[in-house]
Each structure stands twice: as C-alpha cells, then as structure tokens.
Amino acid sequence: MSDRSSLSIIRGPVAVIMALFAVLAAVAIVLVATPRQAAAASLREVTGFGSNPGNLQMFRYVPDNLPSGRPVVLAMHGCTQNASGYASGTGWMQLADRHRFTVVFPQQRSVNNANSCFTWFEPGDTRRGSGEALSIKQMVDKAKQDNGATSAYVSGLSAGGAMTAVMLATYPDVFAGGGVIAGLPFGCATSVATAYSCMSPGVNRSPAEWGNAVRGAFTYSEPRPKVSIWHGTSDATVRPMNANELVEQFTNANGTDQTPEVRDTVAGYPHRVYGDTVEQYEITGMGHGHPVDPGSGVAQCGTAGAYILDVNICSANYLVKFWDIDGTEPTPTATTTPTGPTSSPTTTRPPYTDTATGTPTDHYTARRVDVTEYNILGARHGYTTTITLYQCGNDWTDKPDCSPI
C-alpha cells in the first residue's frame, strides 16, 4: 500500500470511521456473548497421567453428561491393533454410552514392540510397581480421579488378554473384575521364547501352581476380582487349553474349586460359572479374536474387523453384566442346568425349533440357505468353518435369537 492511499484512509470521513468502530464492536459483542458449544464425546488421548515407566499411550472415552462416580473400564487391544480400532470395533464405546461409564484404552508403542503387543511376558513389565503394569495402573488412577470413580474393571484381547491377567494378579486392590479374551494365564512366560510355548501348544500346570503365581504377585486378603474367560474353540494362535488353565488359575486364587455350579448356554454357546467368581465362555468354531454381535438390539454391540469376529454374541455386553455395572439391562435368555446337588434344572425354550451343523457349503448343498446367504455366511465365518444354523419357521439362520442372516 502506498503512502498516498494510506493517508487517504486515515483522513476519511469521521462517519465512516465511527461506523467501522460500530461494526467491530458488534462483532466483539457476538464473540463474547455467543456461548461455545461443548464438544461431543469422542476418543481422546490423555497425557501426563503419571511417570509412565512402560512408555504407553492413554486414550479415553467419556460419554456426554457422565455422572460423577461412575465406573472405569480399561480395555486393551491385541497385537497389530491400536486403541482407536479396538475402541470402535469391540463396542466398548457403545456400551459406555448405554450403561454410563468411562473407558480407558491403553495403546502400545511400536518402539516397545514391533507388533504393538503389550509385554505380558517380561518380568519388568508384569510386576506390581514397574513397567507397563504400572503405566496401566496410573491410567486407571487418572480416570478415577477425574470422575470420582470408586471402581474399575479390566479386559483385553490376546496380548491384551494376557495383560489383563497380569493386572488382576498384580493389582487386585484396583480392579473389581476382569475379562480375559483369547488370553493366557499370569506367570506362564518370562521371555519371548517361553511366550510362544505358552501360546502354542500351551502349558499345563496344576490349579495350585497357577494360583500360587497369582498369590505371589501381591499379598491380598480381601475378595479377589471376578474373572470372565472367553476363548474360541478353533483358535490356532493362542490354543484353547489356555482358557482351561486360566479357569484353574483364578478359581484357585479366588478360593473356589474347578467344578462349575452352573452349566448353561448363552446365545448358543457353552457357559460355566464357578462359585459366582469365575465364568467361562467357549465360543464354538471361533478362531482368534474378540466376539461381537453387530446391531442395535439390547444385547448387541461391536463392528466386525480383523480379530474382531461377528459370532452373534458381544462379549463386552456380557462382561458388564457379569461385573454388574449394566444398570437395568435385561438378563440374556439362557438354557440353564445347575449342577449343585440340591438344585432343580430350569429350562427356557429357545426361539428356534431345530439346529444343523456344517460348513456354509454343507448348508447350501442341503438347501438350508440360498446363494446370497451362502456368500454372507462364507464371508462372516469362512467357507470351510463348521457353524451351527438354527431353524426358525421355514428359514435357517446363524443367529440363535432367530434374527435373519
């Protein structure tokens, strides 16, 4: 701008200058008076949550208008996953909105582990007060402090499931309940080499040996956390025997035996309860992954993806029920056969009239499904995977609640 044009603006009519001031004043009033709209709930990274000796990242989801004092749930991803993908796929944020609690999603850094696995097998990361275990505990402390929560729960898949067992053993005073999904017993491995042996073929120890590992992690005389154990019977990455070893470990640590008081089926899958403190789900035909059931029903949640498998049951939904933080959500329909000596069997009639087991190709050949349904089943379960179909009227579906394929 030239000196001449600058001078002409400065020497402009007083009325123009006064009008300009009036416009600026009006804008200022609008900027001051217009209230800022609150940001909607979303997954956000939290920094400065503690000394963080394990060098992990913390992500958190807090539902809008969450009342003070609501619980904290910690959910840990598996190898090759991250907090964002695990949060959106597993349904935990959906359930947090539904049942009103905070969810914390720890995230591994590739500098710690090239495959983004939590280090569930290194003693320096699995001891109380050190490494990744302490970092995770500090995240829970931060979330509880920020919202006045008095209770916390922990769950995870695969390496995150193994790390869940670590947290339940080392911090039973912090967590009221846990959920181990396709995970491994605490104390099974102390190095990378032994970690692979634990994953496959697995390690068989006595209940007392497994329980001693938990008791040796931290001396604790109060009631220990409730533990829910989930595993696919076709898991070739972390062998299903690990689920049985986990049952032995936590029933022994929690002071109950290995004889289930209840045997039933939930959403068509075998389910057992031991002393009201440990439960086990066997997801028949499922490989390595986190069970979900996408949809808007009261028992549904999650979105299928890599290692997040649509098997018509959402594990996160049943975890919050087992932990008793689900509010007034209806209890799922189950066919129950109590095994206590004085109990009388109670049976709830399922909505289907018959079942058939086979691969999607078998079901198509038998004309239970048409070509479109055959392709859906193949994409959902794998064309060579044995699955159960349920007859509902004249139609067949892979959903025991009779929802269509």
Solvent accessible surface area in square Angstrom, and as a share of the most:
residue,aa,sasa,rsa
1,M,184,0.82
2,S,66,0.43
3,D,128,0.66
4,R,202,0.74
5,S,43,0.28
6,S,37,0.24
7,L,78,0.39
8,S,69,0.45
9,I,115,0.58
10,I,126,0.64
11,R,179,0.65
12,G,22,0.21
13,P,89,0.56
14,V,111,0.64
15,A,76,0.59
16,V,95,0.54
17,I,62,0.31
18,M,119,0.53
19,A,56,0.43
20,L,105,0.52
21,F,124,0.52
22,A,61,0.47
23,V,87,0.50
24,L,99,0.49
25,A,51,0.39
26,A,52,0.41
27,V,74,0.42
28,A,49,0.38
29,I,114,0.58
30,V,88,0.51
31,L,135,0.67
32,V,130,0.75
33,A,72,0.56
34,T,84,0.49
35,P,116,0.73
36,R,232,0.85
37,Q,169,0.75
38,A,92,0.72
39,A,74,0.57
40,A,74,0.57
41,A,30,0.23
42,S,48,0.31
43,L,44,0.22
44,R,125,0.46
45,E,83,0.37
46,V,18,0.10
47,T,106,0.62
48,G,76,0.73
49,F,23,0.10
50,G,44,0.42
51,S,90,0.58
52,N,33,0.17
53,P,68,0.43
54,G,6,0.06
55,N,62,0.32
56,L,1,0.01
57,Q,33,0.15
58,M,0,0.00
59,F,35,0.14
60,R,46,0.17
61,Y,16,0.06
62,V,59,0.34
63,P,3,0.02
64,D,71,0.37
65,N,141,0.72
66,L,22,0.11
67,P,70,0.44
68,S,91,0.59
69,G,33,0.32
70,R,69,0.25
71,P,10,0.06
72,V,0,0.00
73,V,0,0.00
74,L,0,0.00
75,A,1,0.01
76,M,0,0.00
77,H,1,0.01
78,G,2,0.02
79,C,40,0.24
80,T,95,0.55
81,Q,27,0.12
82,N,73,0.37
83,A,1,0.01
84,S,66,0.43
85,G,37,0.35
86,Y,1,0.00
87,A,1,0.01
88,S,67,0.43
89,G,6,0.06
90,T,0,0.00
91,G,3,0.03
92,W,0,0.00
93,M,43,0.19
94,Q,71,0.32
95,L,0,0.00
96,A,0,0.00
97,D,65,0.34
98,R,76,0.28
99,H,13,0.06
100,R,71,0.26
101,F,0,0.00
102,T,2,0.01
103,V,0,0.00
104,V,0,0.00
105,F,1,0.00
106,P,0,0.00
107,Q,32,0.14
108,Q,6,0.03
109,R,83,0.30
110,S,81,0.53
111,V,119,0.69
112,N,56,0.29
113,N,30,0.16
114,A,96,0.74
115,N,88,0.45
116,S,24,0.16
117,C,15,0.09
118,F,0,0.00
119,T,14,0.08
120,W,21,0.07
121,F,20,0.08
122,E,61,0.27
123,P,53,0.34
124,G,33,0.32
125,D,29,0.15
126,T,16,0.09
127,R,137,0.50
128,R,84,0.31
129,G,46,0.44
130,S,31,0.20
131,G,11,0.11
132,E,4,0.02
133,A,0,0.00
134,L,38,0.19
135,S,0,0.00
136,I,0,0.00
137,K,48,0.20
138,Q,28,0.12
139,M,0,0.00
140,V,0,0.00
141,D,56,0.29
142,K,56,0.24
143,A,1,0.01
144,K,43,0.18
145,Q,146,0.65
146,D,71,0.37
147,N,28,0.14
148,G,43,0.41
149,A,10,0.07
150,T,120,0.70
151,S,32,0.21
152,A,1,0.01
153,Y,19,0.07
154,V,0,0.00
155,S,0,0.00
156,G,0,0.00
157,L,2,0.01
158,S,11,0.07
159,A,4,0.03
160,G,0,0.00
161,G,0,0.00
162,A,2,0.02
163,M,0,0.00
164,T,0,0.00
165,A,0,0.00
166,V,3,0.02
167,M,0,0.00
168,L,2,0.01
169,A,0,0.00
170,T,1,0.00
171,Y,5,0.02
172,P,5,0.03
173,D,68,0.35
174,V,19,0.11
175,F,5,0.02
176,A,47,0.37
177,G,0,0.00
178,G,0,0.00
179,G,0,0.00
180,V,0,0.00
181,I,0,0.00
182,A,1,0.00
183,G,0,0.00
184,L,2,0.01
185,P,3,0.02
186,F,25,0.11
187,G,35,0.33
188,C,8,0.05
189,A,9,0.07
190,T,85,0.49
191,S,40,0.26
192,V,80,0.46
193,A,75,0.58
194,T,56,0.33
195,A,5,0.04
196,Y,138,0.53
197,S,55,0.35
198,C,1,0.00
199,M,45,0.20
200,S,45,0.29
201,P,98,0.62
202,G,14,0.13
203,V,39,0.23
204,N,119,0.61
205,R,83,0.30
206,S,47,0.31
207,P,37,0.23
208,A,51,0.39
209,E,96,0.43
210,W,1,0.00
211,G,0,0.00
212,N,85,0.44
213,A,30,0.23
214,V,1,0.01
215,R,93,0.34
216,G,69,0.66
217,A,26,0.20
218,F,55,0.23
219,T,126,0.73
220,Y,53,0.20
221,S,111,0.72
222,E,105,0.47
223,P,119,0.75
224,R,36,0.13
225,P,7,0.04
226,K,59,0.25
227,V,1,0.00
228,S,0,0.00
229,I,1,0.00
230,W,1,0.00
231,H,5,0.02
232,G,1,0.00
233,T,56,0.33
234,S,64,0.42
235,D,2,0.01
236,A,69,0.53
237,T,59,0.34
238,V,2,0.01
239,R,100,0.37
240,P,42,0.26
241,M,58,0.26
242,N,1,0.00
243,A,3,0.02
244,N,75,0.38
245,E,8,0.04
246,L,1,0.00
247,V,6,0.04
248,E,42,0.19
249,Q,0,0.00
250,F,5,0.02
251,T,0,0.00
252,N,39,0.20
253,A,12,0.09
254,N,32,0.17
255,G,71,0.68
256,T,31,0.18
257,D,77,0.40
258,Q,71,0.32
259,T,85,0.50
260,P,8,0.05
261,E,73,0.33
262,V,40,0.23
263,R,117,0.43
264,D,16,0.09
265,T,56,0.33
266,V,6,0.03
267,A,24,0.19
268,G,32,0.30
269,Y,24,0.09
270,P,40,0.25
271,H,17,0.07
272,R,35,0.13
273,V,24,0.14
274,Y,11,0.04
275,G,35,0.34
276,D,104,0.54
277,T,22,0.13
278,V,0,0.00
279,E,6,0.03
280,Q,5,0.02
281,Y,8,0.03
282,E,53,0.24
283,I,0,0.00
284,T,74,0.43
285,G,24,0.23
286,M,5,0.02
287,G,25,0.24
288,H,26,0.12
289,G,0,0.00
290,H,0,0.00
291,P,0,0.00
292,V,0,0.00
293,D,13,0.07
294,P,46,0.29
295,G,40,0.39
296,S,114,0.73
297,G,29,0.28
298,V,92,0.53
299,A,33,0.25
300,Q,33,0.15
301,C,0,0.00
302,G,9,0.08
303,T,85,0.49
304,A,55,0.42
305,G,42,0.41
306,A,82,0.63
307,Y,97,0.37
308,I,9,0.05
309,L,50,0.25
310,D,18,0.10
311,V,12,0.07
312,N,12,0.06
313,I,2,0.01
314,C,0,0.00
315,S,0,0.00
316,A,0,0.00
317,N,0,0.00
318,Y,15,0.06
319,L,0,0.00
320,V,0,0.00
321,K,37,0.16
322,F,26,0.11
323,W,11,0.04
324,D,116,0.60
325,I,13,0.06
326,D,15,0.08
327,G,65,0.62
328,T,139,0.81
329,E,29,0.13
330,P,83,0.52
331,T,120,0.70
332,P,35,0.22
333,T,92,0.53
334,A,24,0.19
335,T,51,0.29
336,T,34,0.20
337,T,70,0.41
338,P,33,0.21
339,T,61,0.35
340,G,24,0.23
341,P,143,0.90
342,T,131,0.76
343,S,54,0.35
344,S,86,0.56
345,P,98,0.62
346,T,88,0.51
347,T,103,0.60
348,T,59,0.34
349,R,213,0.78
350,P,48,0.30
351,P,79,0.50
352,Y,48,0.18
353,T,112,0.65
354,D,71,0.37
355,T,63,0.36
356,A,14,0.11
357,T,93,0.54
358,G,7,0.07
359,T,28,0.16
360,P,0,0.00
361,T,62,0.36
362,D,71,0.37
363,H,0,0.00
364,Y,95,0.36
365,T,103,0.60
366,A,52,0.40
367,R,220,0.80
368,R,71,0.26
369,V,8,0.05
370,D,79,0.41
371,V,86,0.49
372,T,85,0.49
373,E,53,0.24
374,Y,45,0.17
375,N,71,0.36
376,I,64,0.33
377,L,0,0.00
378,G,4,0.04
379,A,89,0.69
380,R,68,0.25
381,H,38,0.17
382,G,28,0.27
383,Y,91,0.35
384,T,124,0.72
385,T,37,0.22
386,T,74,0.43
387,I,18,0.09
388,T,48,0.28
389,L,0,0.00
390,Y,18,0.07
391,Q,46,0.20
392,C,28,0.17
393,G,56,0.54
394,N,147,0.75
395,D,102,0.53
396,W,38,0.13
397,T,5,0.03
398,D,5,0.03
399,K,21,0.09
400,P,15,0.10
401,D,85,0.44
402,C,39,0.23
403,S,34,0.22
404,P,112,0.71
405,I,34,0.17
